[in-house]
Amino acid sequence: MLNRFIAAAGLAAMVFGAGAVQAQTIEWRGGSIGGGWYTIVSGAAKLLEDKVPGLTVKAVPGGGAANPVAVQQGQAQMAMSIDIFAAMAAAGTGTYQGRPAADKLRMIGQSFGDTPYHFIRAPGQTMDIPTLFREGRNIRFGGANNGATDEIALRWLLALYGQTYDSLRARGWRFQLTAYADLAAAYRDNQLDYAFFALGLPGSAVVDMATGRDGELLDIPQEVLDGFKQRHGMGSGVIPPGTYPRFQGTREVRTLVMATTLVTSSDVSEDIVYKITKAICENVADLPRIHASLKDYRCETAVANRPVPVHPGALRYYRERGWVQG
């Protein structure tokens, strides 16, 4: 027992107190396997290991709403999150009502692959989004894993139209809430009529869907864009023309957009976060090769908006570069 305690203490020292210890191991949580976040974290973990001697990064699946809690509780040292969920977790409000405030939550940067929503209508289906939720019956609907950020957003969407899972099930709806790769397989196999989830562009699951079946990306109605902005602080944007030729042709698609925020814990040492921030910012040109959605990441503006406080290690690097004053 004593030996196990000493070993565990040694690992904690490697992660949280750099000191004279050179080797450091951190766990970085992304999203569901097959999604954009998991791809980003897996690729960026390799980049960090290559650029920061002695650093080991374990990329593991996670979920946008659960990730801030994992960081707060020390189950992960870094995680992908969403601006609105990071802020709610830090304050203990909204989705996190009744939980202790995540007072250890800190950010490294924002817009680390912003995440547009995809609302997909399968061939043969004709209802627009308002009609679907107000009148649709016997619908097979796909979404992200229960508790994931985009699944919570699905519940918000249902509520905007006065619905819940139970009220729609009473009209014959069947929900598949699962990993993105499984959603893609279900869509290809003609098991879904509509789907709603968020992925960075281009989303591998959406590309996979389009390999086996036609469909259409729907514009999110203005009433939804306005409602989400007013109630949840979520922004909007577009899926550019030609991102998914089989689903949108050459038109742009209007949609909800979440700002992806890279978060860490105040328990992680300033030295480690400084090195991580430096490695990311000095290799920005390599990021789009990890995932195309990272082409717009800019360290110069990475902490212009701050849903949670910036970690001192990241702040030190940004100040050195003159991107943050004071």
N, C-alpha and C positions, 0 to 999 in steps of 0.2 A: 504494500500500500504506500509506504513512504517513497519507494523508488518511483512509483507511478506519479505521485504528487510532485516530486522533483522534476520528472520529465515534463509534466504539464506546465510547471512553472517556467521551465526553460523555454518551451515553445512560446508561451505568452511573452516572455522577455524578448524573443526574437521579433515578435510582431509589434509590440507596443513600446518597447524601450530600446532604441537603436544602440545607444552607448557604444561599447567596444565590440558588440556582436555584429557580424557582417551579414549573416544569413537571415533572411526574413521570409516568412510565409504568410500570405494573405488569401482569404477566400473572397471571390468576386461573384456576386449573384446577378444573373441576367434574367431572362424570361423563359417561356416554355421552349422546349427543344423543337427546332424547326422554325422558330420565330427570329425576327431581326435582332432582338436584344441578345439572344443566345449566340448568334453568329458574331455579333460585334464583340461580346465579352470574350469568346473563345479566341478570336483573332487578336484582339488588343492585349489579352493576357500574354500571348506569345511575344508580341512586340515589347511589352514591358520587361519580360524575362530577358530578351535579347539586349535591351538598352540599360537595364539597371542590374549591375553585377550583384549576385547573391540573392536576388529576389525570385521567389517562387510564387506564382499566381495560380490558384485553383479556380477555374471557371465552372460554375454550377448553375443549374436551373433555378428559377425563382419566379416572382410575380410582382408587378408594380406596387400593389397595395401591401403585400406582405414584406417586401424588401426593406422598407424603413424600420419595421419592427425587428427584423433579423439583425440589422445594424445596431439598433438601440440595445438589443439584448446580447450583443457580442457573438452572435452566431455567424456573422459575416463582417468583414472589415471594409468592404466596398460593395456598392450595389447600384444598379440602374433603378431610377425611380422617375416619377412624373412630378412636375412643379406643383400641381394642386394637391397631390397626395403627400409629398414631402412636407408642404406647409401645414396640412391638416394633421399629419402625424406629430410634427413638432409642437403643435398647439393642443393636441388631444381633442380635436373637434371633428365634426362631420363623420366620415367613415370610422374614425378612431375615437368617437365619443365613448366615454367610459373607461378608456385606457389611460394609463399615465402618459403624460406628454413625453415625446421622444426628445429629451433635452440634450442628448449626445449627438444628435444628427447634425452633420456639417456637409457642405457641398464643395466639390472640386471644380465643376463647370456645368454649364447648361447648354441646351441645344446640341447635345452629344448624340445626334441622330434623331431629330424630331420625328414624331410618330403620327402619321395620318390614319384616320379611320377608313375602313373599306366596308361599304354596304353593297353586297353582291346579290343580284337577282338572277335566278337560274332561267334557262330557256323554257318557254311555255308559261311563265308567270307574268302577269300584267299589272298587278297592283303597285301604285306608288307607295311611299313610306307612310303617309298619314292614313290612306285607305287600308293598308295592310294591318296596322295596329287597331284601327277602329272597327273594321269589318271582317278581316281575314279569318277564315276557318280552316281547320285541318292542315295547318302549315307545319312543315318540317324546317326548323330554324336552327342554325349553327352559331356558336359563339365560343369565346375563350373559356379556359378552365374556371370553375367556380372560385371566386376570390381574386382572380387576376384583375388588373386595372381595367382592361376593356370589358370584362364581364360586369364589373361594378357600373361602368358607363352604360352597359346594356340595360341594367336595372333603372338607371336614371332616365334612359330613353323611354322605357316602358312607362315609367311614372309620369313623364311629360305628357303622354297620351292617356293617362288615367288607368294604366294597366299594371298587372303583376304577372309573374310566371303562372300563378294559380288561376288568375282570371282568364288567361289565354289558354291554359290547359283545359279549362272548362269549355272552350270553343274548339277543342280537338287539336290544339297545337302540341307538337312534340319537340323538345329541345335537346340538342346535342352540345354540351358544354365540355370541350375537350382540348387537347393540344392542337396546335396549328397544323401539324403534319397529319393528324387524324381527321381534322376538318377538311383538309385538301382531299384526302382519300374518300371521305364520305361524299363530298361534292362530285368528284369524278365518277363515283359509283351511283349517281342519281339518287342519293339519300337525303339531299337537302334542297329546299326551295329558295331559301334566303339565308344570308349569313352576315354577321356584323362583328368586326374585330379590328384591332389596330396593329399595324406593322410598319416598320421603316421601308422606304422605297428603294428598290422594288422588293416587295415581300415575297420570299421564296415560296410560301404556301400558296399565294395567289398565282404566281407563275406556274406552280404545280397544278393548281385547279384548271388553268387554261390549257394545259396539255391534253386534257381528256374530254373537255366539255365546253361548249359556248356559255356565255352569260353576259351580264351587263353590270357595270359599276354605276350605282345611282348617286345623283347629287343629293346631299343632305339638305332638307328644306330650310329656308331662312328661319322659320319658327323654331327649329331645333337649334340652329346656330345661335340665335338670340337667347333662347332659354338656357343653353349650357353656359353661355358667357355670363348671363345674369346670375344664375344659381350656383355655378361651380367654377367660374373664372377661366373656363377653357376657351382657347382661341380657335381660329378657323384658318383655312388655307385651301390649296388645291392639290390634286394629284395631276402632275403635268401631262400634257397630251403625249400619247404614245408610250406611256409607262407600261401599260398592259394592252397591247394592240387588239387582242381578241376580246377584251372586256370593255374597251372604251374608244377604240379606233383612234382618231386624231383629235378628239375633244378633251378639254380639261374637265376635271370632276371636282366640284365644290364639296368640301368636307370639314369635319372637326379635326383639330391638330393638337396634340399634347407636346409640351416641351420636355424632352428627356433630360433629366438631371442626374449627374454622377455624384452620389453621396458616399460619405464615409463617416467614421465615428471620431468624436473628440478624443477617444482613448488611443487612437492610432497616432504614432509619434509624428511630430512636425517634420523630422528628417525624411521619413518614408514618404509622406504625402508630397513634400517638396520634390523628391526625386521622381515620383510618379507623374506629377504635374509637368515637370521639366521634360520628361521623356515623351509625354503626349504632345506637348506644344512644339518640341523640336523635331517632331516626326509627323506633323499634320499632313504632309504630302503623301504619307503612306496610308493614311486612314481610309480613303476611298477604296483602296484595294482590299480592305477588310470587309467593308460594306458600302455600297454606293450612297447610302443616306448620310454618310459622314463627310461628304464632299463640301458641305456648307458649315462645318464646325470651325469656329474662329476663337482662338484663345484670347484675342484682343477684347472680345465682348462676352467671354464665357461667364463672367460674374456681374454683368451689367444689371441683371435681375436676380434677386436673391430670395428665394422662397424660404431658405434656412441660412444661417450664418456660414460664411466661407471658412474653411479650415485654415488655421494659421500657416500651415506648410504651403498650401496653394497660394494663399495671400502673399506670402514672402516672395514666391516666384513671380507673380503678376506685378508686384511692386518693383522688383528688380528690373523688369522689362519696361516699366513705365506705363503699364496698362491700367494700373490702379494707383490713385494718388492717396497720400496720407497713410 
